[in-house]
């Protein structure tokens, strides 16, 4: 008689939610929440910051920077290290939930895995919205640097099956209603040219993302570039960039802004990447982002 197979546990993203702790200003925080299970790999996780008031609350998906090579969901960038309340708590105190998301880095998987993961996070949030006290119809994306690139693509690729992926929960929409991006590489194919560096160098951040230098895989580089997907149906965008950025030139955001129908572009003189050298820019960027998200997700809803 054959031995019966052992029952498999449910996927990590179907598990009960972890305990809630209370953060600054009564913000409710859930840490290490699995949003997608990957066969043979670690589950993908996010941290949730929920407003103290009654729901359903709008939510913004935050994607961290790090050149697609490093970084984690625990920080909005070095300019905010030690901030109390944290940037995520500040957004939640303004009435907007934050889901800060980890995604596969380029050492784990190449493009388009990172966008597949970001879309999976949006779908998971929609699938558990009522349980979490979230409004599934009011979802935005926000990111810094490489995470800003992914946040832009969430807004610009709502109906592309090749970029949707089959990670985690499938079925719900991965569309977002607004996008905020800080110093994002919006034209992946042209980053090396804009920097004046060797476009054939396989060690660049964008080459590691794509699996080869952009000049060797032009179709893949174009697919990974938000400028390729910019079109009239795009949601409202907020683009913030430092004019002294030595890692992602400001022209990257300017180029995308020129192709978007509803965009606010603000640049900061003297600000380097990650707002280095410009603490006033860091504070202003967060203030502008909160105001933009409130306009798009709260005030527009009441109009």
PyMOL commands that set and color helices and strands:
alter all, ss='L'
color gray80, all
select helices_A, chain A and resi 12-14+24-26+78-80+87-93+113-127+129-132+146-156+161-164+188-195+205-210+214-216+218-223+226-229+251-257+273-275+279-302
alter helices_A, ss='H'
color red, helices_A
select strands_A, chain A and resi 21-22+28-36+44-50+57-63+96-101+134-144+178-182+236-242+263-268
alter strands_A, ss='S'
color yellow, strands_A
deselect
rebuild
show_as cartoon
